């Protein structure tokens, strides 16, 4: 698994469920702004 992740430039790391949730929320907020500002629409 480690090799497969490395092939895709993904570095695994450990965290708490709370940290994981906070990270996912921040990514959702970040990418929502990018998508809206770029005018990307679902086809």
Secondary structure, DSSP 8 states (H G I E B T S, - for coil): -HHHHHHTT-------HHHHHHHHHHHHHHHHHHHHHHT----
